[in-house]
């Protein structure tokens, strides 16, 4: 079996096909990240100009977080047969870096204490959860699904491993620099550092769900502390969450079909 696999792998036609697929996937991912940034920036600009109108809310919650943030990464995952998770190398180190990211961004920043002081009602907290579940999911899918699978890093390849962590950090920096419409370099730098810690956590753990949960906690607490989405349309947040959950459900069904087919 090994001899057959080795013969196929080194066959020129197979290697050319592999390189074409790899190049195509890299181009599509880079283009998708560019679209992700552009729509994020446009939605933020419209929100400011129209004071969070219905149009800006629909663009942000449906088009940006649902269709672009969630659908595109899931589509690429199934198209190129990517995986959410990678083999772990050091779970303790992974959890330490994720813990540092959460502590630094919620406790040392004072965000958690401010949330407690604001004394939110449960319905308002629910709205923030519904609003930032798909938002953080979109960022998480791009950072911890698209980037790792595009780079195709291996734990024994130091250069690609370093490139992975730096790429995730840069992605976070640019994301929140655009979110502030290029006005808040300090926030972007802080989020770039948080992205670095989360990237290290992903590198050592290789578990998308755990890293995403950490990101969700960070974004939820800090957004509650800013309390600028209190007047956001509740039902748009509900639709956005349902849209993201529907996309995830289709992905789950697709994965089950593939697993059942492989068992036959």
TORTORBA-109319 format. One record per residue (C-alpha): x, y, z. Coordinates in pm, whole numbers, plus 32768, in hexadecimal, padded with zeros to 4 digits. Example, Ala and Ser with C-alpha at 12.3 -4.5 7.8 and 13.67 -1.06 7.14 Angstrom:
84CE7E3E830C;85577F9682CA;
END
This chain:
800080008000;811A80F08059;81CD80A47F10;808E80EB7E4A;805082307F08;81B8829D7EDA;81A782537D64;8064831D7D3E;80E684407E10;822484677D45;817484417BF8;81A2858F7B3E;803385A67AD5;7FBA857B7C3D;80B1867C7CC3;804A877B7BBA;7EDA87447C11;7F2787667D85;7FE288AE7D50;7EC6893A7C7C;7DC588E97D8B;7EA5897E7E96;7EDD8ABE7DCC;7D6A8ADD7D7E;7D058AB17EEB;7E088BB37F5D;7D8C8CB37E5D;7C1F8C7E7EBD;7C6E8CA1802F;7D358DE37FFF;7C1B8E6F7F27;7B198E08802E;7BDD8EB28144;7BEA8FF08071;7A6E8FE0803F;7A458F9D81B5;7B0A90D98208;7A5C91B18103;78FB9153816E;7959917C82DE;79E092D9829C;78B7933E81C2;77BC92BF82C3;786A938383D8;787694BD8302;770394A482AD;76B39464841C;775F95A68484;76CC96758369;756995F883A0;757E95CB851B;754C94518513;742A944F8421;736E931883B3;743D930B8273;7589930E832F;750A92078424;74A091218306;75ED91528254;76B1910A8392;75E98FE98422;756B8F3682EA;76618F7D81D1;77A28FAA8299;77878EBA83BE;769D8DB98322;76E38D9981AE;784E8E0B81A3;78C68DBA8302;78258C638321;77B98BE181CC;78FD8C22810B;79E88B6F8200;78F98A47821E;78D98A3680A2;7A558A2C8079;7A71892A818E;798E883980D3;7A1888907F7A;7B83884D7FD8;7B37874380E2;7BCE880C81FC;7BB887B5836C;7B5D888F8495;7C6687F58573;7DD787A18561;7EA386AC8636;7EFA87448788;8064875F87F7;804E87EC8958;7EF6881389F2;7F7388B58B32;802889C58A6F;7EF589F48996;7E0D8A288ABE;7F0A8B138B61;7F148BF68A2F;7D978BF78A10;7D7A8C448B84;7E6F8D648B60;7DA88DEC8A3A;7C648DE78B04;7D008E748C43;7DBC8F878B8D;7C908FF88ABE;7B7D8FDE8BC4;7C19900A8D1E;7D5B90D28CF0;7CA391B68BFA;7B9191F48CFD;7A82918B8C07;79EB90808CE8;79D0916F8E11;792892748D37;782891738CC1;77D491248E2B;77AD92978E79;76C092CC8D51;75CA91CD8DE2;753C91548C99;73E690B18C8A;73DC8F468C17;73208F9E8AD9;742F909A8A79;75418F9D8ABF;74848EA589E6;747A8FA388CA;75F38FD588E1;76268E5B88DC;75488E3687A9;75F98F598701;775F8EF08746;77408D788726;773B8D8F85A6;782E8EB585A9;79368DFC8671;78EB8CBE85AC;793D8D708466;7A868DF484EE;7AD68CA08586;7A928BE38444;7B738CC8837D;7C8A8CC98482;7C838B5F84F7;7BFA8AA383C9;7C558B5B8289;7DB08BD582EB;7E358A8D8382;7DAE89B78265;7E2E8AA7815C;7F8C8AAB81F1;7F7F89308221;807A894D833A;8115882883F0;818B88258557;82E987B784EE;830688DC83F9;83798A0284CC;835F8B0583B6;81F58AAF8360;81988A9784CF;82208BF48513;81778C7283D6;802B8BE08451;80348C97859F;80AA8DDF8502;7F9F8DC883F1;7E8C8D9D84F5;7F148EC485BC;7F218FA28484;7DC08F358427;7D408FA9857A;7E0390F08566;7D789148840F;7C1890D6846D;7BF891C58591;7CBB92DA84E7;7BB392CF83D5;7AA092B084DC;7B1094018566;7B20948883FF;7C9B94B48423;7C7195998550;7CDC94C38679;7E3A94378650;7E5293E787C4;7D1D930787BA;7D9E925A8680;7EF1921C8724;7E4B918C885C;7D7190A6878A;7EA3904486BF;7F468FD98806;7E098F1C886C;7E0E8E788715;7F778E118754;7F158D67889C;7DE88CBF87F9;7EC38C5286D5;7FBA8BB287C6;7E978B0C8878;7E1A8A7E872E;7F788A0F86CB;7FA989438808;7E4088C8882E;7DD488A586C3;7C6A88B48739;7B8E89B08682;7A66899D8770;7B2E89E788AB;7BEB8B08880B;7AA78B93877B;79FF8B8288D0;7B1F8C50895F;7AF68D518849;797D8D618883;79AC8DA689F8;7AAC8EB689AD;79D18F6588AB;78928F488979;79268FD88AB8;79D790F88A08;78A6914F8936;77C891508A6B;78C492388B10;78AC932A89E8;772B931889F8;770393BC88A3;761792B38818;750592DA891E;74149364881A;74689263870E;733B91B88670;72F7907B8739;72508FBB8620;73698FFA852A;74548F62862C;736A8E358646;735F8E0884C9;74DA8E2884B2;750C8D1A85B7;740D8C348512;74B78C6683C1;760C8C078450;757A8ADB8508;74CF8A6783C7;761A8A76830A;76C689B48421;75AD88B3841C;75D8887982A6;774D884E82E1;7706875183F4;761A868F8310;771C869481F9;7829860F82E4;774384F78358;76FE849281F0;7872848281A4;78B883B482DC;779E82C1828F;781682A28127;79768251819C;78F281408281;784F8089815F;
END
